[in-house]
Amino acid sequence: MFDTYIVGEGSVRNVVEDDQVVGFAFDTRLAYYRGLGVSMVEPYQVRVDGGEPIPTEQLRFGLGGRTWTFDQLAHDGDSRWELTDTATITALVPGGLAPGEHRIEALQPLRISYLPFPSRTAYARTVTIPSHDAGSQDASPHGAGSQHAPAHPIA
């Protein structure tokens, strides 16, 4: 039900710092019915075009003006991610996403206090990065360049 929130529609974009594309980012929301402490968010697994998962060390989690590595996130016992808050996953991949169509797959593992196993929800969205992208978002918010489908779990 909440799986479509994992890769936000219209949110995939390249990240530019000092005139260099240093990676790409997408908006994400909780695939759960209530908020959680950020320390309960396990490292996302992100793939592009069916490739290997991007190493966790290259992923960042941003929320409320703060950015963490997933190792730092695991030790933050004070911050919360509420149900309606939008966070950002940034993948530090030099050059980001090339212009054209890409399939972004993301797995959101969460530790839920009353479950003896992590909740693992996956989602995939096909996006188009325009040739003039310098940090712009993917195509039309109405889905003209964005298609989605449930993803198979990223093992």
Disulfide bonds with the S-S distance in Angstrom:
none
